Amino acid sequence: MTIKKVFLISVLSVFYLTSCEKDPVSANDRLNDSDSFNYTSNLTRGISRTELPWLSGGIAAQTTLLDSIKAAGCEVIRLSLSRDALRDEVMTHILYCNKIGIDVLVILKTTGIKELYPDGTELRDGGDNFWDVYCHSDLDTARYDSWINELLEYWHSNDCVIDAIEVGNEIAWADFNGDFPIMNEGEGYAFDDSNEWSSLPYKVQLGLEKVGVLLKHTKTAVQKIWTTDNAPKVILGGLNWYTDMSWMTNVGGTIMKPDYVLKILKGQTEGQTNKTNYLEYLDAIALHFYPNNSYNENFDSMVNDSEKYIEEFMGDITSYTNLPVYITEMGYRISVNGIEHDNKRAEMFLAFFKAMENNGTYNWGPVYIYSWDQGEHRLTENGEALYCARHIF
């Protein structure tokens, strides 16, 4: 089944969530508590709940969902602006999160906002396996500069408190950046530091450098609009990577390793004429972890597997930046162990958290679990919090 069809089915089947606020821990487990681990993480943990304006039931259902996330113990939430026309709905969600005490990160999905592109610019056709999105190389940076100033001034003037602004989503991956080529199925591939600058497609070069300009404009706007200590941090939109490339190859995707993206944004790739260090305009970088390790009754073994995943994913990131690292998406699929064994998924999460905390190389920021009520990675079922949701926060 294609990605588009799966998304359509999931949207059509979205259920109205009832609040877990009254008694989030007494919901039916359908399993016994596991005594095989007693690890408590010190990481800041929350939920990535993007596209909230599309949840059926309107603002009543949407705020009920936010109440249930707060009741589960989440400290932070990741919201999204994917269309300019949704800015008022997103502002309502920001203000409600401010009211109930959840810190807000907002991701700007730059390859979906048509106002950032010259009139007549067309979406890149994603075919059967990928989203139809704009190309960053087509983006008008002057339009973005005007747009980001107006947007942030609007939210600021309405008393929105925003912890961080995340610029772009998976900016170096064919699904969310139309600059990255779509290949025939079975022919997908990855760009890394072994690829010379001159070998990269021109649109990939131009698009990534334009992302750097967006970071600069966003930071400048934040510094101009917020003159107090509560200014939002500016974060590079989540970089993803597949430690097992078989799926990506099979669907014909292309992707770039996160450390190579940072090298380009720092202007340090040999042959690159633009030597601007755009990382200077950042307060943090964001990564997306979707570990492929399996459940093991030995908790320490799962920690070791998670440490190997982190090491392979991160590569040479510290060669280019020591900025804090936000994990703005992370998840394990329900179907791997089944809902009736969701305690296993909880242990896998906690093992991964411990692996992160064991690694003192990185300054870990918050972790945003994807997602509360959406798809295979969800933490609820029929409005009830699953085992994970009541044990990992």
The 8 nearest C-alpha neighbors of each residue, nearest first, counted from 0:
[[1, 4, 5, 2, 3, 128, 127, 6],
 [2, 0, 4, 3, 128, 127, 5, 129],
 [1, 3, 5, 128, 4, 6, 129, 0],
 [2, 4, 6, 1, 5, 7, 128, 127],
 [5, 3, 7, 1, 6, 2, 8, 0],
 [4, 6, 2, 8, 7, 3, 9, 1],
 [5, 7, 9, 3, 4, 8, 10, 2],
 [8, 6, 4, 10, 9, 5, 11, 3],
 [7, 9, 11, 5, 6, 10, 12, 4],
 [8, 10, 6, 12, 7, 11, 13, 5],
 [11, 9, 7, 13, 12, 8, 6, 54],
 [12, 10, 8, 9, 13, 7, 6, 14],
 [11, 13, 9, 10, 14, 8, 7, 15],
 [14, 12, 10, 11, 9, 15, 54, 55],
 [15, 13, 16, 12, 381, 55, 382, 54],
 [14, 16, 17, 60, 13, 56, 55, 382],
 [17, 15, 382, 14, 64, 18, 60, 63],
 [18, 16, 382, 15, 19, 63, 64, 383],
 [17, 19, 67, 20, 63, 16, 64, 66],
 [20, 18, 23, 67, 21, 22, 70, 17],
 [19, 21, 70, 67, 18, 22, 23, 66],
 [22, 20, 19, 23, 18, 70, 67, 24],
 [21, 23, 24, 20, 25, 19, 26, 70],
 [24, 22, 19, 20, 25, 26, 71, 21],
 [25, 23, 22, 26, 389, 71, 384, 19],
 [24, 26, 22, 23, 27, 28, 19, 21],
 [25, 27, 24, 23, 28, 383, 384, 22],
 [26, 28, 29, 25, 383, 385, 30, 24],
 [27, 29, 30, 26, 386, 385, 31, 25],
 [30, 28, 27, 339, 31, 340, 338, 386],
 [31, 29, 28, 339, 32, 340, 342, 341],
 [30, 32, 33, 28, 29, 342, 34, 340],
 [33, 31, 34, 30, 342, 28, 386, 35],
 [32, 34, 35, 31, 342, 36, 343, 346],
 [33, 35, 36, 32, 37, 31, 342, 346],
 [34, 36, 33, 37, 298, 296, 297, 346],
 [37, 35, 34, 38, 298, 33, 346, 349],
 [36, 38, 39, 35, 34, 33, 349, 346],
 [39, 37, 36, 40, 349, 353, 350, 346],
 [40, 38, 37, 41, 349, 391, 353, 352],
 [41, 39, 42, 352, 38, 353, 349, 356],
 [40, 42, 43, 39, 356, 352, 44, 353],
 [43, 41, 40, 44, 365, 366, 352, 364],
 [42, 44, 365, 366, 41, 74, 45, 364],
 [45, 43, 366, 365, 74, 42, 367, 73],
 [44, 46, 73, 75, 367, 74, 76, 368],
 [45, 47, 367, 368, 76, 48, 370, 369],
 [46, 48, 77, 369, 367, 368, 370, 76],
 [49, 47, 78, 77, 370, 46, 51, 371],
 [48, 50, 78, 79, 51, 47, 77, 80],
 [51, 49, 52, 53, 79, 48, 78, 81],
 [50, 52, 53, 49, 54, 48, 61, 78],
 [53, 51, 50, 54, 88, 89, 85, 61],
 [52, 54, 51, 50, 55, 57, 10, 56],
 [55, 53, 51, 52, 56, 61, 57, 13],
 [56, 54, 57, 53, 15, 60, 13, 14],
 [55, 57, 60, 54, 59, 58, 15, 61],
 [58, 56, 59, 60, 55, 61, 54, 52],
 [57, 59, 61, 60, 62, 56, 52, 88],
 [60, 58, 62, 61, 57, 63, 56, 64],
 [61, 59, 56, 63, 58, 62, 57, 64],
 [60, 62, 58, 64, 63, 59, 57, 65],
 [61, 63, 65, 64, 59, 60, 58, 66],
 [64, 62, 66, 60, 61, 65, 18, 59],
 [63, 65, 61, 67, 62, 66, 16, 60],
 [66, 64, 62, 68, 63, 67, 69, 61],
 [67, 65, 63, 69, 64, 68, 70, 62],
 [66, 68, 19, 70, 18, 64, 20, 65],
 [69, 67, 65, 71, 66, 70, 73, 64],
 [68, 70, 66, 73, 67, 71, 72, 65],
 [71, 69, 20, 67, 72, 68, 66, 19],
 [72, 70, 68, 69, 73, 389, 23, 67],
 [71, 73, 70, 392, 69, 74, 68, 45],
 [74, 72, 45, 69, 75, 71, 392, 68],
 [73, 75, 101, 45, 44, 72, 102, 43],
 [76, 74, 45, 102, 101, 73, 103, 44],
 [77, 75, 46, 103, 45, 47, 104, 102],
 [76, 78, 47, 104, 105, 48, 103, 46],
 [77, 79, 105, 49, 48, 104, 106, 76],
 [80, 78, 106, 49, 105, 50, 81, 107],
 [79, 81, 107, 82, 108, 106, 85, 86],
 [80, 82, 108, 111, 79, 112, 107, 83],
 [83, 81, 112, 84, 85, 80, 111, 86],
 [82, 84, 85, 86, 112, 81, 80, 114],
 [83, 85, 82, 86, 87, 88, 81, 80],
 [86, 84, 88, 83, 87, 82, 89, 80],
 [85, 87, 89, 88, 84, 83, 90, 80],
 [88, 86, 90, 89, 85, 91, 84, 92],
 [89, 87, 91, 85, 90, 86, 52, 92],
 [88, 90, 92, 86, 91, 87, 85, 93],
 [89, 91, 87, 93, 92, 88, 86, 94],
 [92, 90, 88, 94, 89, 93, 95, 87],
 [91, 93, 89, 95, 90, 94, 96, 88],
 [94, 92, 90, 96, 95, 91, 97, 89],
 [93, 95, 97, 91, 96, 92, 159, 90],
 [94, 96, 98, 92, 97, 93, 91, 99],
 [95, 97, 101, 93, 99, 98, 94, 100],
 [98, 96, 94, 100, 95, 99, 101, 93],
 [97, 99, 95, 96, 100, 94, 101, 93],
 [100, 98, 96, 97, 101, 95, 69, 66],
 [99, 101, 97, 98, 96, 102, 74, 69],
 [100, 102, 96, 75, 74, 97, 99, 103],
 [103, 101, 75, 162, 76, 74, 100, 97],
 [104, 102, 76, 161, 162, 75, 77, 101],
 [103, 105, 163, 77, 162, 164, 78, 76],
 [106, 104, 78, 164, 79, 77, 165, 163],
 [105, 107, 165, 79, 164, 166, 108, 80],
 [106, 108, 80, 166, 167, 109, 79, 165],
 [109, 107, 81, 167, 110, 168, 111, 106],
 [108, 110, 167, 111, 107, 112, 166, 81],
 [111, 109, 133, 132, 108, 112, 134, 176],
 [110, 112, 109, 81, 108, 132, 113, 133],
 [113, 111, 82, 109, 114, 110, 115, 83],
 [114, 112, 115, 116, 111, 82, 110, 133],
 [113, 115, 116, 112, 83, 142, 117, 146],
 [116, 114, 113, 143, 142, 138, 139, 112],
 [115, 117, 138, 139, 114, 113, 120, 118],
 [118, 116, 120, 119, 139, 115, 138, 137],
 [119, 117, 120, 116, 114, 113, 121, 115],
 [118, 120, 121, 117, 116, 113, 122, 114],
 [121, 119, 118, 117, 116, 122, 137, 133],
 [122, 120, 119, 123, 133, 132, 124, 118],
 [121, 123, 133, 132, 131, 124, 120, 134],
 [122, 124, 132, 131, 177, 133, 125, 121],
 [125, 123, 131, 126, 122, 132, 130, 129],
 [126, 124, 129, 131, 130, 123, 127, 128],
 [127, 125, 124, 128, 129, 130, 131, 181],
 [126, 128, 1, 129, 125, 3, 2, 130],
 [129, 127, 2, 1, 126, 125, 250, 3],
 [130, 128, 125, 174, 126, 127, 2, 131],
 [131, 129, 125, 174, 132, 175, 3, 128],
 [130, 132, 125, 124, 123, 122, 129, 133],
 [133, 131, 122, 123, 110, 177, 130, 111],
 [132, 134, 122, 110, 177, 123, 111, 135],
 [135, 133, 177, 178, 136, 137, 176, 110],
 [134, 136, 206, 138, 137, 133, 110, 178],
 [135, 137, 206, 134, 205, 138, 202, 178],
 [138, 136, 135, 134, 139, 116, 133, 120],
 [139, 137, 116, 135, 136, 115, 140, 134],
 [140, 138, 142, 116, 141, 115, 117, 143],
 [139, 141, 143, 142, 138, 144, 213, 212],
 [142, 140, 144, 143, 139, 145, 146, 115],
 [143, 141, 145, 139, 140, 144, 115, 146],
 [142, 144, 140, 146, 141, 145, 115, 147],
 [143, 145, 141, 142, 147, 146, 216, 140],
 [144, 146, 142, 148, 143, 147, 149, 141],
 [145, 147, 143, 149, 148, 144, 142, 150],
 [148, 146, 150, 149, 144, 145, 143, 151],
 [147, 149, 220, 145, 151, 146, 150, 152],
 [148, 150, 152, 146, 147, 151, 153, 145],
 [151, 149, 147, 153, 152, 148, 146, 154],
 [150, 152, 154, 153, 148, 149, 155, 147],
 [151, 153, 155, 149, 150, 154, 156, 148],
 [154, 152, 150, 156, 151, 155, 149, 157],
 [155, 153, 151, 157, 159, 156, 152, 150],
 [156, 154, 152, 158, 157, 159, 153, 151],
 [157, 155, 153, 158, 154, 152, 159, 151],
 [156, 158, 154, 155, 159, 153, 90, 152],
 [159, 157, 155, 156, 160, 154, 94, 153],
 [158, 160, 155, 154, 94, 157, 161, 93],
 [159, 161, 158, 97, 162, 93, 94, 103],
 [162, 160, 103, 231, 163, 159, 104, 102],
 [161, 163, 231, 103, 104, 102, 232, 160],
 [164, 162, 232, 231, 104, 161, 233, 165],
 [163, 165, 233, 105, 106, 104, 234, 232],
 [166, 164, 106, 234, 236, 235, 105, 107],
 [167, 165, 236, 107, 235, 106, 234, 164],
 [168, 166, 236, 108, 109, 107, 170, 165],
 [167, 169, 236, 170, 237, 108, 175, 166],
 [170, 168, 238, 237, 171, 172, 239, 175],
 [169, 171, 168, 176, 172, 167, 175, 238],
 [172, 170, 255, 169, 254, 176, 238, 173],
 [171, 173, 254, 174, 169, 170, 176, 175],
 [174, 172, 179, 176, 253, 175, 252, 177],
 [173, 175, 129, 130, 172, 176, 177, 125],
 [176, 174, 173, 172, 169, 170, 132, 177],
 [177, 175, 173, 178, 170, 134, 172, 174],
 [176, 178, 134, 179, 133, 123, 132, 173],
 [179, 177, 134, 203, 202, 176, 180, 135],
 [178, 180, 173, 177, 176, 253, 203, 172],
 [181, 179, 253, 182, 178, 173, 252, 177],
 [182, 180, 252, 251, 173, 253, 179, 183],
 [181, 183, 251, 187, 186, 180, 252, 184],
 [182, 184, 251, 186, 185, 181, 187, 250],
 [185, 183, 251, 250, 249, 186, 182, 187],
 [184, 186, 249, 248, 251, 187, 183, 250],
 [185, 187, 251, 183, 184, 248, 182, 188],
 [188, 186, 248, 251, 252, 253, 182, 185],
 [187, 189, 253, 248, 186, 252, 254, 190],
 [188, 190, 254, 253, 255, 191, 256, 187],
 [191, 189, 255, 254, 194, 256, 188, 192],
 [192, 190, 256, 193, 259, 194, 255, 189],
 [191, 193, 194, 259, 190, 195, 256, 258],
 [192, 194, 191, 195, 190, 259, 196, 198],
 [195, 193, 192, 191, 190, 198, 196, 199],
 [194, 196, 198, 197, 193, 199, 192, 269],
 [197, 195, 198, 199, 270, 271, 194, 268],
 [196, 198, 195, 199, 270, 200, 194, 271],
 [197, 199, 195, 196, 194, 200, 201, 204],
 [198, 200, 196, 197, 201, 203, 204, 195],
 [201, 199, 203, 202, 198, 204, 197, 179],
 [200, 202, 204, 203, 205, 199, 206, 197],
 [201, 203, 205, 178, 204, 200, 136, 206],
 [204, 202, 206, 178, 200, 201, 205, 207],
 [205, 203, 201, 202, 207, 206, 208, 200],
 [204, 206, 202, 208, 136, 203, 207, 201],
 [207, 205, 136, 135, 209, 203, 208, 204],
 [206, 208, 210, 209, 204, 205, 203, 211],
 [207, 209, 211, 205, 210, 206, 204, 264],
 [208, 210, 212, 206, 211, 207, 205, 213],
 [211, 209, 213, 207, 208, 212, 206, 214],
 [210, 212, 208, 214, 209, 277, 213, 264],
 [211, 213, 209, 215, 210, 214, 216, 208],
 [214, 212, 210, 216, 211, 215, 217, 209],
 [213, 215, 211, 217, 212, 216, 218, 280],
 [214, 216, 212, 218, 213, 217, 280, 219],
 [217, 215, 213, 219, 214, 218, 144, 220],
 [218, 216, 220, 214, 219, 215, 213, 221],
 [217, 219, 221, 215, 220, 216, 280, 214],
 [218, 220, 216, 222, 217, 221, 215, 223],
 [221, 219, 217, 223, 148, 218, 222, 224],
 [222, 220, 218, 224, 223, 219, 225, 217],
 [223, 221, 219, 220, 225, 224, 218, 226],
 [222, 224, 220, 221, 225, 219, 226, 218],
 [225, 223, 221, 222, 220, 226, 152, 151],
 [226, 224, 230, 222, 227, 221, 223, 229],
 [225, 227, 224, 222, 223, 228, 230, 229],
 [228, 226, 229, 225, 230, 222, 224, 231],
 [227, 229, 230, 226, 225, 231, 222, 232],
 [228, 230, 227, 231, 225, 162, 160, 161],
 [229, 231, 225, 228, 227, 232, 221, 226],
 [232, 230, 163, 162, 161, 164, 229, 233],
 [231, 233, 163, 282, 164, 162, 234, 230],
 [234, 232, 164, 281, 282, 163, 165, 218],
 [233, 235, 165, 283, 284, 281, 282, 164],
 [234, 236, 284, 166, 165, 285, 237, 283],
 [235, 237, 167, 166, 168, 165, 285, 234],
 [238, 236, 285, 286, 169, 168, 287, 239],
 [237, 239, 286, 169, 257, 287, 285, 236],
 [240, 238, 287, 286, 169, 237, 257, 241],
 [239, 241, 256, 242, 312, 238, 257, 254],
 [242, 240, 243, 244, 239, 247, 312, 289],
 [241, 243, 244, 240, 312, 311, 308, 291],
 [244, 242, 241, 245, 246, 291, 247, 240],
 [243, 245, 247, 241, 246, 248, 242, 188],
 [244, 246, 248, 247, 243, 249, 241, 185],
 [247, 245, 249, 248, 244, 250, 243, 241],
 [248, 246, 252, 244, 250, 249, 245, 187],
 [249, 247, 187, 245, 185, 251, 246, 186],
 [248, 250, 185, 246, 184, 247, 251, 245],
 [251, 249, 184, 247, 248, 252, 185, 246],
 [252, 250, 187, 184, 182, 183, 186, 248],
 [251, 253, 187, 247, 181, 250, 173, 248],
 [254, 252, 188, 189, 187, 173, 172, 179],
 [253, 255, 172, 189, 171, 190, 173, 252],
 [256, 254, 190, 171, 189, 191, 257, 172],
 [255, 257, 191, 259, 258, 240, 190, 260],
 [258, 256, 260, 259, 238, 255, 261, 239],
 [257, 259, 316, 261, 260, 256, 315, 262],
 [260, 258, 262, 261, 257, 256, 192, 191],
 [261, 259, 257, 263, 258, 262, 264, 256],
 [262, 260, 264, 258, 259, 263, 265, 257],
 [261, 263, 259, 265, 260, 267, 264, 268],
 [264, 262, 266, 260, 265, 261, 268, 267],
 [265, 263, 261, 266, 262, 277, 211, 260],
 [264, 266, 276, 262, 263, 267, 277, 278],
 [267, 265, 274, 263, 275, 264, 276, 268],
 [266, 268, 262, 265, 263, 269, 274, 271],
 [269, 267, 271, 263, 266, 262, 270, 196],
 [268, 270, 271, 267, 196, 195, 266, 272],
 [271, 269, 196, 268, 272, 197, 195, 267],
 [270, 272, 268, 269, 273, 196, 266, 274],
 [271, 273, 274, 270, 266, 269, 268, 275],
 [274, 272, 271, 275, 266, 208, 276, 267],
 [273, 275, 266, 272, 276, 267, 271, 265],
 [276, 274, 266, 273, 277, 265, 264, 211],
 [275, 277, 265, 278, 266, 279, 264, 274],
 [278, 276, 211, 279, 264, 265, 280, 275],
 [277, 279, 280, 281, 276, 265, 264, 261],
 [280, 278, 277, 281, 276, 282, 265, 215],
 [279, 281, 278, 215, 277, 218, 214, 282],
 [282, 280, 278, 233, 283, 279, 234, 235],
 [281, 283, 233, 232, 234, 322, 280, 284],
 [284, 282, 323, 234, 322, 281, 324, 285],
 [283, 285, 235, 234, 324, 325, 323, 322],
 [286, 284, 237, 325, 326, 236, 324, 235],
 [285, 287, 237, 238, 326, 239, 327, 325],
 [288, 286, 328, 239, 326, 237, 329, 327],
 [287, 289, 329, 290, 328, 286, 326, 330],
 [288, 290, 329, 330, 291, 331, 287, 328],
 [291, 289, 292, 288, 308, 331, 330, 305],
 [290, 292, 289, 293, 243, 242, 331, 308],
 [291, 293, 290, 304, 305, 294, 301, 308],
 [294, 292, 295, 291, 301, 347, 335, 304],
 [295, 293, 347, 343, 296, 301, 292, 344],
 [294, 296, 297, 301, 293, 298, 300, 347],
 [297, 295, 298, 294, 35, 300, 301, 343],
 [296, 298, 295, 300, 299, 301, 35, 294],
 [297, 299, 301, 300, 296, 302, 350, 295],
 [298, 300, 302, 301, 297, 303, 350, 304],
 [301, 299, 303, 302, 297, 298, 304, 295],
 [302, 300, 304, 298, 303, 299, 350, 295],
 [301, 303, 350, 299, 305, 354, 300, 304],
 [302, 304, 300, 306, 301, 305, 299, 307],
 [305, 303, 301, 307, 306, 302, 300, 308],
 [306, 304, 308, 302, 351, 307, 303, 354],
 [305, 307, 303, 309, 354, 308, 304, 302],
 [306, 308, 310, 304, 305, 309, 311, 303],
 [309, 307, 305, 311, 306, 310, 312, 304],
 [310, 308, 312, 306, 307, 311, 313, 305],
 [309, 311, 307, 313, 308, 312, 306, 314],
 [312, 310, 308, 309, 314, 313, 307, 242],
 [313, 311, 309, 310, 314, 308, 240, 242],
 [314, 312, 310, 311, 316, 309, 315, 258],
 [313, 315, 311, 312, 316, 310, 258, 257],
 [314, 316, 318, 317, 258, 313, 319, 259],
 [317, 315, 258, 318, 319, 314, 313, 320],
 [316, 318, 320, 319, 315, 321, 361, 360],
 [317, 319, 316, 315, 320, 321, 258, 262],
 [320, 318, 317, 316, 262, 261, 321, 265],
 [321, 319, 317, 322, 318, 316, 278, 261],
 [320, 322, 317, 323, 319, 361, 362, 316],
 [321, 323, 283, 320, 324, 282, 284, 362],
 [324, 322, 362, 283, 363, 364, 284, 325],
 [323, 325, 363, 284, 364, 285, 283, 362],
 [326, 324, 364, 285, 365, 327, 284, 363],
 [325, 327, 366, 286, 328, 285, 287, 367],
 [328, 326, 367, 325, 285, 287, 366, 286],
 [329, 327, 287, 367, 369, 326, 368, 288],
 [330, 328, 288, 368, 289, 369, 287, 367],
 [329, 331, 289, 369, 376, 368, 332, 328],
 [330, 332, 376, 333, 289, 344, 290, 329],
 [331, 333, 376, 375, 334, 335, 330, 377],
 [334, 332, 337, 335, 375, 376, 338, 336],
 [333, 335, 337, 336, 332, 375, 338, 376],
 [334, 336, 333, 332, 337, 331, 293, 344],
 [337, 335, 334, 340, 333, 341, 338, 343],
 [338, 336, 334, 339, 340, 333, 335, 341],
 [337, 339, 341, 340, 333, 336, 334, 385],
 [338, 340, 337, 341, 29, 30, 336, 342],
 [341, 339, 338, 342, 337, 336, 343, 30],
 [340, 342, 338, 344, 343, 386, 339, 337],
 [341, 343, 345, 340, 344, 386, 346, 33],
 [344, 342, 346, 341, 345, 340, 347, 294],
 [343, 345, 347, 341, 346, 342, 348, 387],
 [346, 344, 387, 342, 348, 343, 347, 349],
 [345, 347, 349, 343, 344, 348, 350, 342],
 [348, 346, 344, 350, 345, 349, 351, 343],
 [349, 347, 351, 345, 346, 350, 352, 344],
 [348, 350, 352, 346, 351, 347, 353, 345],
 [351, 349, 302, 347, 353, 348, 352, 301],
 [350, 352, 354, 348, 349, 353, 305, 302],
 [351, 353, 349, 355, 354, 350, 348, 356],
 [352, 354, 356, 350, 351, 355, 357, 349],
 [355, 353, 351, 357, 306, 302, 352, 356],
 [356, 354, 352, 358, 353, 357, 351, 306],
 [355, 357, 353, 358, 354, 352, 359, 42],
 [358, 356, 354, 355, 353, 359, 306, 352],
 [359, 357, 355, 356, 360, 354, 361, 306],
 [358, 360, 361, 357, 356, 362, 355, 363],
 [361, 359, 358, 362, 317, 321, 357, 363],
 [362, 360, 359, 363, 358, 324, 323, 321],
 [361, 363, 323, 324, 364, 360, 322, 359],
 [364, 362, 324, 361, 323, 325, 365, 355],
 [363, 365, 325, 324, 323, 362, 366, 326],
 [366, 364, 43, 325, 44, 326, 42, 367],
 [365, 367, 326, 44, 327, 43, 45, 325],
 [368, 366, 46, 45, 327, 47, 328, 44],
 [369, 367, 46, 329, 370, 47, 328, 330],
 [370, 368, 47, 328, 330, 329, 46, 376],
 [369, 371, 377, 368, 47, 373, 376, 48],
 [372, 370, 378, 377, 373, 379, 46, 48],
 [371, 373, 377, 379, 370, 378, 374, 380],
 [374, 372, 377, 370, 371, 376, 375, 9],
 [373, 375, 376, 377, 9, 372, 370, 6],
 [374, 376, 332, 333, 377, 373, 334, 331],
 [375, 377, 332, 374, 331, 370, 330, 333],
 [378, 376, 372, 370, 371, 373, 374, 375],
 [377, 379, 371, 385, 388, 372, 384, 387],
 [380, 378, 384, 385, 383, 372, 377, 382],
 [379, 381, 383, 382, 385, 384, 378, 372],
 [382, 380, 383, 379, 16, 14, 15, 17],
 [381, 383, 16, 17, 380, 379, 384, 18],
 [384, 382, 380, 379, 381, 385, 26, 19],
 [383, 385, 379, 388, 378, 380, 386, 389],
 [386, 384, 379, 388, 387, 378, 383, 380],
 [385, 387, 389, 388, 341, 342, 28, 390],
 [388, 386, 345, 390, 389, 385, 391, 378],
 [387, 389, 385, 386, 378, 384, 390, 391],
 [390, 388, 386, 387, 71, 24, 391, 384],
 [389, 391, 387, 388, 392, 386, 345, 342],
 [392, 390, 387, 388, 389, 345, 349, 348],
 [391, 72, 390, 73, 44, 389, 388, 71]]
